[in-house]
Amino acid sequence: MGFTIGVDVGGTKVAAGVVDDQGAVVAAVREATPKTDPSAIAEVIATLVTRLAAEHPVDAVGIGAAGFIDTKRSTVYFAPNLAWRDEPLTERLAKVVDLPIVVENDGNCHAWAETRFGAARGCTDVVAVIVGTGIGGGIVLDGRLYRGGFGIAGEIGHLRVVPDGEACGCGQRGCYEQYASGNALVRHARRLAAAQPDRAARLLDAAGGDPEQITGPQITAAARDGDPVALECFAEIGRWLGEGLAGLAAVLDPACFVVGGGVAEAGELLLGPARAAFQATLTGAAYRPQPAVRLAALGSAAGIVGAADLARAR
């Protein structure tokens, strides 16, 4: 049984784990992300990898990060939430880590993990949509990750769905993630609670009466308690999510969609309206096989598991 290390580099934490060939995480560590200092991020990654490698016989290291990764899977062209710009990450880490290193987009890591070991196991054509603060994605076609001509395919969150719509952190307007993400959920809830405080009583009570203090977990809890504004917010976000899946199905024709990320932990509160909108807007729905829309199975471990397995398959 061979072990590899997977590292999931996020905007707030760097998580690393030792993963076996069945996708099980046998040891894990984490540290805060020094996101404004590229060299410090590399130092944290190296420290975690060295710590794990000292305790387990590992063969390679996979690193997943939200950003554009080059075709050689070694350089981060751009990471919107980190200070990486043309960052030669593999070269930097190779000076202190004596193991083969693979760098991969985090959405690709999630898609690969769910295809190999999770909700899409057994499927060869899969689209993963990671609904968190924004939206990430990964595409598996004919059993292989699809990375595109320059290595940066799968940026699903930045499909433009509303011309001149909500401003996005990428610099454009009207991106998918501005309507179907955690940020969109919170923004919609705050607007509705401010306009309709009587309907949002549970939600406002959780936020101390201030709509601007409403958070995503509060919206999920209020929706589970039947708060009408919270439920309306999930219905709206779910509708956008499902319509986006229908558009992706028209282009990619996957056998399965996997929806993961922090917002997806709300389960059917999100997936129920998403499936309904998907069915309503899928082209030729009555005359074609229906792709499954499944909740991700691996949770927060998906990034580590996918990165580690991609390093194994290098």
Beta strands, then each sheet from edge to edge (+ up, - down):
strand 1: 3-9
strand 2: 13-19
strand 3: 25-32
strand 4: 58-65
strand 5: 68-69
strand 6: 76-78
strand 7: 85-87
strand 8: 101-105
strand 9: 126-131
strand 10: 135-141
strand 11: 144-145
strand 12: 256-260
strand 13: 292-295
sheet 1: 3+ 2- 1+ 4+ 8+
sheet 2: 5+ 6- 7+
sheet 3: 11+ 10- 9+ 12+ 13+
end
